[in-house]
Amino acid sequence: MQFDEEVFIISMIKRNADARRFSQIFKPIWLNASEYAPILKEVYDFVKKSGESPSIKTLHKIFEENDAQAYSLRYKAALDKLSEVEDDTDSSMMIHTIKQANNISIVRSFRELINNETMLLAEHDINGEKIIEAIQKWMGGLAPNNEDRTMDLKQAIEHLVQGAEFMPTNVRIGTGILPIDDWAGGGLRKKQLGIYVAPTGHGKSAILLAIGYRIAATLRKNVWFITNELPIEEYAERSLARININNKTLDQIIENPAIAYEGLDYMWKQDFHKRVKITEYNREHSVDDIIADMEKFKMVHGWIPDVIVIDYMERMKPSIQGYSRGDEWMWYGAIAKDLIRFAKKYNVLVWTACQTNRAGLTSDSLNMSMTQGSIRHLQEANLVVMGRQVDIPNCDDEIAIQMWQVKARSSKKQSRPRTVRCNLSRMSITNTEVEIEEKK
């Protein structure tokens, strides 16, 4: 098989999601061109530290700073060659080469497996259990997140420790909204589901937008917004209200979006737009549709989301047929189960929202019994926060969002509601808490 190692390295530079995956399954020493092995290792190390792949320009700088003589004699020419290849490499070439690299990783790792000392000793001692254990561990490493797995306790702990260097599972992804992060113990993690519940018109989209953009801007995570509530133009308007630096409000942007566009070049230079995608579904969609689109992003662009924000879950449908929307208890519960299975299988964090029933519009406080349809979908979530808009005493230009934590697996439940100021004309949720006198 003709394997283009230069195109493979370009793929690792251009597609950080693939670089993270191949850092676990493809060793640099497997490359035939010895000068490329240190370059591939440096790409892996950079991804591990920053979450993003380095550019060729950055690699030039790294190697020159590390060892100017070795850079001049060996690596500069190799990097210059990669620059030439980069100009002629399109996405289809990268996709084809990545498939080849995946096959090479399987063959090379299997060859190393059957020839290592442990395996040879097990074969000599006719120790079938040891051989099966080694093969199971090898197969688990090939598809760590996409297949059902069974391990004994020792294997599970070793897998956790070995994988933590490149894919830490304990990293909390904060929302930037203080009450929510406090209730989540600092933030939810990948493979978890967060649900925000509010009456209609009480800021569900604003909360989800604020969560997603803070994660993308501050934590530099890939965020995929999926809207089945608003057209993509309205989502773009709200996004522009959130990120513009000219203090333009949503009403002004609706009249003339161009007035808020000036000054955003600094965000594009930081590749902020490459970390954020927006998809509009004009139909009832299921998790299967999300998976299909995500696989397309991965194959064509090498882009995989860290966080998916769905606005909102009640316009979805279960992946499995046989449910009736009229039976809301089962319908919503099936959607939530689909979402949590999806989050676990594809190693993403999912944030979504749902509505309260009519009681939630008039009640002095909110609780689970006021959720639209049933509470079955809330049973699947790791964190459920309910909220509503309230007026701030003696303040005409701002409102507040009052929140209750009704379910949390990561921290102790706090029954006291918390209220923060917000400016929905800028899609901004602040961490300035205000005291709202509760009705008796």
ZAVEX-877194 format. One record per residue (C-alpha): residue number from 0; x, y, z. Coordinates in steps of 0.1 Angstrom, whole numbers, plus 5000, padded with zeros to 4 digits. Layout:
% ZAVEX-877194
(NUM,(X,Y,Z));
...
This chain:
% ZAVEX-877194
(0,(5000,5000,5000));
(1,(5013,5034,4990));
(2,(5011,5056,5021));
(3,(5019,5093,5017));
(4,(5035,5102,5050));
(5,(5037,5139,5041));
(6,(5000,5141,5035));
(7,(4993,5123,5068));
(8,(5013,5148,5088));
(9,(4995,5177,5069));
(10,(4963,5160,5080));
(11,(4974,5159,5116));
(12,(4982,5197,5114));
(13,(4949,5206,5097));
(14,(4926,5183,5116));
(15,(4932,5186,5154));
(16,(4904,5161,5162));
(17,(4921,5134,5142));
(18,(4955,5144,5157));
(19,(4941,5138,5192));
(20,(4928,5104,5181));
(21,(4959,5093,5162));
(22,(4981,5104,5191));
(23,(4967,5074,5209));
(24,(4969,5048,5181));
(25,(4997,5058,5156));
(26,(5033,5060,5168));
(27,(5057,5085,5151));
(28,(5084,5057,5149));
(29,(5061,5039,5124));
(30,(5069,5065,5098));
(31,(5095,5054,5072));
(32,(5110,5089,5068));
(33,(5130,5094,5100));
(34,(5130,5132,5098));
(35,(5092,5132,5100));
(36,(5090,5112,5132));
(37,(5100,5141,5155));
(38,(5077,5164,5137));
(39,(5047,5141,5142));
(40,(5057,5137,5178));
(41,(5058,5175,5182));
(42,(5023,5178,5166));
(43,(5010,5153,5191));
(44,(5027,5170,5221));
(45,(5013,5204,5210));
(46,(4978,5190,5207));
(47,(4981,5174,5241));
(48,(4991,5207,5257));
(49,(4968,5232,5239));
(50,(4940,5211,5223));
(51,(4949,5224,5189));
(52,(4974,5214,5162));
(53,(5003,5236,5155));
(54,(5008,5253,5121));
(55,(5039,5246,5100));
(56,(5050,5282,5109));
(57,(5048,5274,5146));
(58,(5067,5241,5141));
(59,(5095,5260,5124));
(60,(5097,5282,5155));
(61,(5095,5253,5180));
(62,(5123,5233,5164));
(63,(5146,5263,5159));
(64,(5142,5273,5196));
(65,(5148,5237,5208));
(66,(5179,5230,5188));
(67,(5190,5256,5162));
(68,(5217,5234,5147));
(69,(5194,5203,5142));
(70,(5167,5226,5128));
(71,(5191,5241,5102));
(72,(5206,5208,5092));
(73,(5175,5186,5092));
(74,(5141,5198,5102));
(75,(5139,5231,5082));
(76,(5141,5213,5049));
(77,(5115,5187,5061));
(78,(5091,5215,5072));
(79,(5097,5234,5040));
(80,(5088,5202,5021));
(81,(5056,5199,5041));
(82,(5047,5235,5032));
(83,(5049,5226,4995));
(84,(5027,5195,5001));
(85,(5002,5216,5021));
(86,(4995,5238,4991));
(87,(4985,5208,4970));
(88,(4966,5188,4996));
(89,(4928,5189,4996));
(90,(4903,5174,5020));
(91,(4897,5142,4999));
(92,(4934,5134,4999));
(93,(4935,5138,5037));
(94,(4904,5116,5042));
(95,(4919,5089,5020));
(96,(4953,5091,5038));
(97,(4937,5090,5073));
(98,(4919,5058,5063));
(99,(4952,5043,5053));
(100,(4968,5054,5085));
(101,(4941,5038,5105));
(102,(4947,5005,5088));
(103,(4985,5008,5093));
(104,(4980,5015,5130));
(105,(4959,4983,5134));
(106,(4985,4962,5115));
(107,(5016,4977,5132));
(108,(5001,4976,5167));
(109,(4990,4940,5162));
(110,(5024,4931,5151));
(111,(5039,4947,5182));
(112,(5013,4930,5203));
(113,(5021,4894,5192));
(114,(5058,4900,5194));
(115,(5061,4916,5228));
(116,(5077,4898,5257));
(117,(5045,4893,5276));
(118,(5027,4877,5247));
(119,(5056,4855,5238));
(120,(5059,4843,5274));
(121,(5021,4837,5276));
(122,(5024,4816,5244));
(123,(5053,4797,5258));
(124,(5035,4790,5291));
(125,(5002,4780,5272));
(126,(4985,4808,5292));
(127,(4954,4814,5271));
(128,(4938,4838,5297));
(129,(4968,4861,5295));
(130,(4966,4862,5257));
(131,(4929,4869,5257));
(132,(4934,4897,5282));
(133,(4961,4913,5260));
(134,(4940,4911,5229));
(135,(4910,4926,5247));
(136,(4932,4955,5259));
(137,(4945,4960,5224));
(138,(4910,4961,5209));
(139,(4898,4985,5235));
(140,(4925,5009,5225));
(141,(4915,5009,5189));
(142,(4879,5022,5195));
(143,(4879,5037,5230));
(144,(4846,5056,5227));
(145,(4825,5040,5199));
(146,(4819,5005,5211));
(147,(4805,4986,5241));
(148,(4834,4976,5263));
(149,(4839,4951,5291));
(150,(4870,4953,5314));
(151,(4879,4939,5347));
(152,(4886,4965,5374));
(153,(4924,4965,5369));
(154,(4920,4969,5331));
(155,(4895,4998,5336));
(156,(4918,5017,5360));
(157,(4948,5012,5337));
(158,(4928,5024,5307));
(159,(4917,5054,5327));
(160,(4952,5063,5337));
(161,(4968,5057,5303));
(162,(4941,5077,5285));
(163,(4940,5106,5309));
(164,(4971,5122,5294));
(165,(4955,5128,5260));
(166,(4918,5126,5268));
(167,(4912,5135,5304));
(168,(4877,5125,5316));
(169,(4877,5147,5348));
(170,(4879,5181,5331));
(171,(4849,5202,5340));
(172,(4836,5225,5314));
(173,(4822,5256,5331));
(174,(4794,5277,5316));
(175,(4806,5310,5330));
(176,(4773,5314,5348));
(177,(4782,5314,5385));
(178,(4751,5297,5400));
(179,(4751,5269,5374));
(180,(4788,5262,5377));
(181,(4785,5262,5415));
(182,(4757,5237,5414));
(183,(4776,5216,5389));
(184,(4807,5214,5411));
(185,(4826,5237,5387));
(186,(4810,5225,5355));
(187,(4797,5194,5338));
(188,(4820,5170,5320));
(189,(4820,5153,5287));
(190,(4796,5123,5285));
(191,(4771,5143,5306));
(192,(4737,5161,5299));
(193,(4726,5194,5313));
(194,(4690,5207,5310));
(195,(4678,5243,5315));
(196,(4640,5246,5321));
(197,(4621,5278,5318));
(198,(4587,5291,5308));
(199,(4582,5302,5272));
(200,(4598,5335,5265));
(201,(4619,5335,5297));
(202,(4655,5333,5282));
(203,(4661,5296,5274));
(204,(4679,5306,5241));
(205,(4698,5334,5258));
(206,(4711,5310,5285));
(207,(4721,5284,5260));
(208,(4738,5310,5238));
(209,(4757,5324,5267));
(210,(4769,5289,5278));
(211,(4781,5280,5243));
(212,(4799,5312,5235));
(213,(4817,5313,5268));
(214,(4829,5277,5263));
(215,(4841,5285,5228));
(216,(4857,5319,5236));
(217,(4872,5313,5270));
(218,(4878,5275,5271));
(219,(4886,5273,5233));
(220,(4864,5242,5229));
(221,(4845,5233,5197));
(222,(4809,5241,5201));
(223,(4780,5231,5178));
(224,(4747,5250,5182));
(225,(4717,5231,5169));
(226,(4686,5252,5166));
(227,(4651,5239,5157));
(228,(4635,5269,5174));
(229,(4650,5299,5156));
(230,(4660,5303,5119));
(231,(4698,5305,5114));
(232,(4695,5342,5106));
(233,(4680,5349,5140));
(234,(4706,5328,5157));
(235,(4733,5348,5138));
(236,(4717,5381,5150));
(237,(4717,5369,5186));
(238,(4753,5357,5182));
(239,(4763,5391,5168));
(240,(4746,5408,5198));
(241,(4766,5385,5221));
(242,(4801,5390,5205));
(243,(4801,5425,5190));
(244,(4825,5450,5206));
(245,(4805,5481,5196));
(246,(4778,5477,5223));
(247,(4751,5473,5196));
(248,(4719,5458,5209));
(249,(4698,5431,5193));
(250,(4672,5456,5181));
(251,(4698,5476,5164));
(252,(4714,5445,5148));
(253,(4680,5434,5135));
(254,(4677,5467,5117));
(255,(4712,5467,5103));
(256,(4736,5438,5111));
(257,(4766,5456,5095));
(258,(4768,5481,5123));
(259,(4780,5453,5147));
(260,(4803,5435,5123));
(261,(4832,5460,5125));
(262,(4859,5451,5149));
(263,(4854,5413,5148));
(264,(4887,5407,5129));
(265,(4905,5399,5161));
(266,(4881,5370,5167));
(267,(4885,5356,5132));
(268,(4923,5358,5136));
(269,(4920,5336,5167));
(270,(4899,5311,5147));
(271,(4869,5316,5169));
(272,(4846,5310,5140));
(273,(4862,5277,5133));
(274,(4853,5265,5168));
(275,(4816,5274,5164));
(276,(4791,5258,5140));
(277,(4754,5265,5138));
(278,(4729,5241,5123));
(279,(4692,5249,5116));
(280,(4669,5219,5115));
(281,(4635,5227,5099));
(282,(4620,5194,5108));
(283,(4617,5170,5137));
(284,(4651,5156,5141));
(285,(4666,5128,5162));
(286,(4700,5120,5176));
(287,(4706,5099,5145));
(288,(4705,5130,5124));
(289,(4729,5147,5147));
(290,(4753,5117,5145));
(291,(4751,5117,5106));
(292,(4760,5154,5104));
(293,(4787,5151,5130));
(294,(4803,5123,5110));
(295,(4802,5145,5079));
(296,(4820,5173,5098));
(297,(4846,5148,5109));
(298,(4852,5133,5075));
(299,(4852,5165,5054));
(300,(4866,5191,5078));
(301,(4883,5170,5106));
(302,(4860,5189,5130));
(303,(4845,5172,5161));
(304,(4825,5191,5187));
(305,(4834,5191,5224));
(306,(4800,5206,5234));
(307,(4767,5204,5216));
(308,(4740,5230,5225));
(309,(4705,5220,5214));
(310,(4678,5247,5213));
(311,(4657,5229,5223));
(312,(4650,5192,5230));
(313,(4612,5192,5229));
(314,(4612,5198,5191));
(315,(4632,5166,5187));
(316,(4619,5130,5182));
(317,(4632,5097,5195));
(318,(4656,5077,5174));
(319,(4635,5045,5178));
(320,(4601,5044,5162));
(321,(4570,5034,5182));
(322,(4567,5064,5205));
(323,(4538,5088,5203));
(324,(4542,5126,5209));
(325,(4508,5124,5226));
(326,(4524,5102,5253));
(327,(4547,5129,5265));
(328,(4561,5109,5295));
(329,(4576,5082,5272));
(330,(4584,5106,5242));
(331,(4605,5131,5262));
(332,(4621,5103,5282));
(333,(4632,5085,5250));
(334,(4648,5117,5236));
(335,(4667,5123,5268));
(336,(4680,5087,5268));
(337,(4691,5091,5232));
(338,(4710,5123,5242));
(339,(4728,5107,5272));
(340,(4738,5076,5252));
(341,(4750,5098,5224));
(342,(4770,5120,5249));
(343,(4787,5089,5264));
(344,(4794,5071,5231));
(345,(4809,5102,5213));
(346,(4825,5118,5243));
(347,(4807,5151,5242));
(348,(4789,5174,5266));
(349,(4753,5181,5257));
(350,(4734,5212,5270));
(351,(4697,5216,5260));
(352,(4665,5232,5273));
(353,(4628,5224,5277));
(354,(4598,5243,5289));
(355,(4577,5245,5320));
(356,(4540,5238,5319));
(357,(4514,5266,5325));
(358,(4519,5264,5363));
(359,(4555,5275,5357));
(360,(4543,5308,5342));
(361,(4524,5319,5373));
(362,(4540,5302,5403));
(363,(4562,5321,5428));
(364,(4589,5294,5425));
(365,(4597,5266,5401));
(366,(4601,5228,5408));
(367,(4602,5196,5387));
(368,(4565,5191,5388));
(369,(4561,5222,5366));
(370,(4581,5206,5337));
(371,(4562,5203,5304));
(372,(4548,5168,5299));
(373,(4566,5148,5325));
(374,(4599,5146,5345));
(375,(4611,5115,5328));
(376,(4636,5134,5306));
(377,(4650,5151,5337));
(378,(4658,5118,5352));
(379,(4685,5112,5326));
(380,(4703,5146,5331));
(381,(4733,5152,5353));
(382,(4722,5187,5361));
(383,(4688,5204,5359));
(384,(4684,5241,5365));
(385,(4651,5259,5363));
(386,(4648,5296,5357));
(387,(4626,5326,5349));
(388,(4629,5363,5342));
(389,(4621,5387,5371));
(390,(4622,5424,5375));
(391,(4649,5441,5395));
(392,(4635,5465,5421));
(393,(4642,5502,5412));
(394,(4659,5493,5379));
(395,(4643,5500,5345));
(396,(4671,5491,5321));
(397,(4680,5456,5332));
(398,(4662,5424,5343));
(399,(4673,5394,5361));
(400,(4671,5356,5358));
(401,(4662,5337,5389));
(402,(4674,5301,5390));
(403,(4666,5270,5411));
(404,(4687,5239,5411));
(405,(4663,5209,5411));
(406,(4688,5181,5403));
(407,(4725,5178,5406));
(408,(4747,5147,5406));
(409,(4780,5166,5411));
(410,(4773,5186,5442));
(411,(4749,5189,5471));
(412,(4716,5204,5463));
(413,(4710,5240,5473));
(414,(4674,5249,5478));
(415,(4679,5286,5479));
(416,(4672,5302,5445));
(417,(4699,5325,5431));
(418,(4693,5355,5408));
(419,(4717,5372,5384));
(420,(4715,5403,5363));
(421,(4712,5400,5326));
(422,(4709,5421,5295));
(423,(4690,5401,5269));
(424,(4695,5429,5243));
(425,(4732,5418,5243));
(426,(4725,5382,5251));
(427,(4746,5387,5282));
(428,(4742,5368,5315));
(429,(4763,5385,5342));
(430,(4776,5370,5375));
(431,(4763,5400,5395));
(432,(4738,5385,5419));
(433,(4708,5404,5432));
(434,(4685,5397,5460));
(435,(4649,5393,5451));
(436,(4624,5393,5479));
(437,(4604,5360,5477));
(438,(4566,5362,5478));
(439,(4550,5347,5508));
